[in-house]
Amino acid sequence: MEDLKSKVAYLQGLSAGMDLEKESKEGRLLSSIIDVLGDFADSFNELQEAQGQLEDYVESIDEDLYSLEDEIYEDRPGIDEDDYMEVECPRCGELVYFDRDIVDDEDVIEVTCPNCDEVVFVNDETFASADEPEPLEGRAQVEHEDDL
């Protein structure tokens, strides 16, 4: 950013060395252009500083959220990761996780991708999915399809 300010200062020096009369049309125009460039450099510097502060603030919020998620999800009894299924969205490739009980539900339930809203699973036999639901990787595998 200082490079931009130094360039504006260089232009001011060049214009002063040109011996243009400040009251002439060309002198006023050149002086006004250099003033505007200086204002742009100052504004850009302020925006850059504000952006840096915002990035620091978002990073601290992200760290706090990560810590909070660890505390919340670590201390929740009764959450068993074997109770979830995963399906890859055929449109965007996002992995979608859902409760394994949806497969056995009597009502027709559609599971949609949170990223692109594509239907990735419907719990009736008429829905043909490109990717069948699978247990979470590294978890207990279902031995028989009837166990779903």
VMD Tcl script that draws the C-alpha trace (Angstrom):
set ca {
  {0.00 0.00 0.00}
  {2.83 2.37 0.76}
  {3.95 1.79 -2.82}
  {0.74 3.43 -4.06}
  {1.23 6.44 -1.80}
  {4.83 6.80 -2.89}
  {3.78 6.76 -6.54}
  {1.29 9.55 -5.88}
  {4.01 11.53 -4.09}
  {6.29 10.98 -7.09}
  {3.57 12.33 -9.41}
  {3.20 15.37 -7.17}
  {6.94 15.98 -7.45}
  {6.83 15.61 -11.23}
  {3.97 18.05 -11.54}
  {5.79 20.56 -9.31}
  {8.88 20.22 -11.49}
  {6.93 20.93 -14.67}
  {6.58 24.59 -13.70}
  {2.92 24.67 -14.69}
  {1.03 27.64 -13.41}
  {-1.38 26.51 -10.71}
  {-4.10 28.77 -12.11}
  {-3.83 27.51 -15.68}
  {-6.31 24.94 -16.97}
  {-3.64 22.29 -17.28}
  {-2.20 23.06 -13.83}
  {-5.59 22.83 -12.13}
  {-6.44 19.62 -14.01}
  {-3.16 17.93 -13.18}
  {-3.33 19.05 -9.56}
  {-6.92 17.78 -9.22}
  {-6.06 14.41 -10.77}
  {-3.13 13.95 -8.39}
  {-5.33 14.93 -5.41}
  {-7.95 12.36 -6.45}
  {-5.26 9.70 -6.81}
  {-4.05 10.57 -3.30}
  {-7.59 10.20 -1.98}
  {-7.89 6.83 -3.70}
  {-4.61 5.69 -2.16}
  {-5.78 6.77 1.32}
  {-9.16 5.05 0.89}
  {-7.52 1.91 -0.40}
  {-5.17 1.89 2.57}
  {-8.12 2.21 4.98}
  {-9.97 -0.61 3.21}
  {-6.92 -2.82 3.34}
  {-6.53 -2.23 7.09}
  {-10.25 -2.88 7.68}
  {-10.03 -6.09 5.62}
  {-7.08 -7.29 7.69}
  {-8.98 -6.61 10.92}
  {-12.03 -8.40 9.54}
  {-9.95 -11.43 8.58}
  {-8.46 -11.56 12.08}
  {-11.94 -11.27 13.62}
  {-13.42 -14.02 11.41}
  {-10.45 -16.26 12.19}
  {-10.98 -15.78 15.94}
  {-14.71 -16.53 15.54}
  {-13.83 -19.66 13.56}
  {-11.47 -20.82 16.31}
  {-14.10 -20.13 18.98}
  {-16.73 -22.00 16.97}
  {-14.40 -24.94 16.51}
  {-13.79 -25.10 20.26}
  {-17.50 -24.80 20.96}
  {-18.33 -27.59 18.49}
  {-15.77 -29.82 20.18}
  {-17.33 -29.15 23.58}
  {-20.91 -29.65 22.40}
  {-20.48 -32.74 20.24}
  {-17.94 -34.40 22.50}
  {-20.17 -34.22 25.55}
  {-23.43 -35.40 23.93}
  {-24.33 -38.86 25.19}
  {-26.45 -41.12 23.03}
  {-25.09 -39.94 19.70}
  {-23.88 -43.03 17.88}
  {-22.20 -42.50 14.54}
  {-23.43 -45.93 13.43}
  {-26.90 -44.40 13.24}
  {-26.01 -42.29 10.18}
  {-25.77 -43.04 6.47}
  {-23.89 -41.15 3.78}
  {-24.72 -40.55 0.12}
  {-22.68 -38.65 -2.43}
  {-24.65 -36.03 -4.33}
  {-24.63 -36.90 -8.05}
  {-24.71 -33.23 -9.06}
  {-22.06 -31.56 -6.87}
  {-20.27 -34.49 -5.19}
  {-21.05 -33.27 -1.64}
  {-21.33 -36.04 0.96}
  {-24.79 -35.93 2.56}
  {-25.29 -37.57 5.95}
  {-28.69 -38.59 7.26}
  {-30.27 -40.67 10.00}
  {-30.37 -44.41 9.24}
  {-33.95 -44.57 10.58}
  {-35.17 -42.72 7.47}
  {-34.73 -45.93 5.45}
  {-37.33 -47.74 7.58}
  {-39.76 -44.83 7.92}
  {-43.25 -45.53 6.54}
  {-43.67 -41.98 5.23}
  {-41.93 -41.04 2.01}
  {-38.98 -38.83 2.94}
  {-36.66 -37.09 0.50}
  {-33.11 -36.27 1.52}
  {-31.70 -33.31 -0.40}
  {-28.18 -32.04 -0.77}
  {-27.65 -28.93 1.38}
  {-25.25 -27.58 -1.23}
  {-27.33 -27.76 -4.44}
  {-30.79 -28.99 -3.31}
  {-30.56 -32.12 -5.49}
  {-32.62 -35.07 -4.15}
  {-30.03 -37.66 -3.16}
  {-32.23 -40.25 -1.48}
  {-35.92 -41.14 -1.18}
  {-36.99 -43.96 1.10}
  {-39.26 -45.68 -1.40}
  {-38.37 -48.37 -3.96}
  {-39.20 -46.20 -6.99}
  {-36.29 -43.79 -6.48}
  {-33.17 -44.71 -8.44}
  {-30.11 -43.12 -6.91}
  {-26.70 -42.97 -8.55}
  {-25.18 -43.68 -5.16}
  {-26.79 -45.96 -2.63}
  {-26.52 -44.94 1.03}
  {-23.56 -46.37 2.85}
  {-22.63 -46.53 6.49}
  {-20.05 -43.94 7.51}
  {-16.54 -44.97 6.59}
  {-14.61 -46.65 9.35}
  {-17.81 -47.61 11.13}
  {-19.56 -50.93 11.61}
  {-20.75 -52.33 8.27}
  {-24.24 -53.72 7.72}
  {-23.98 -57.45 7.03}
  {-27.39 -57.85 5.45}
  {-29.43 -55.37 3.50}
  {-32.47 -56.44 5.55}
  {-30.79 -54.95 8.65}
  {-31.34 -51.46 7.24}
}
mol new
graphics top color blue
foreach p $ca { graphics top sphere $p radius 0.5 }
foreach p [lrange $ca 0 end-1] q [lrange $ca 1 end] { graphics top cylinder $p $q radius 0.2 }
display resetview
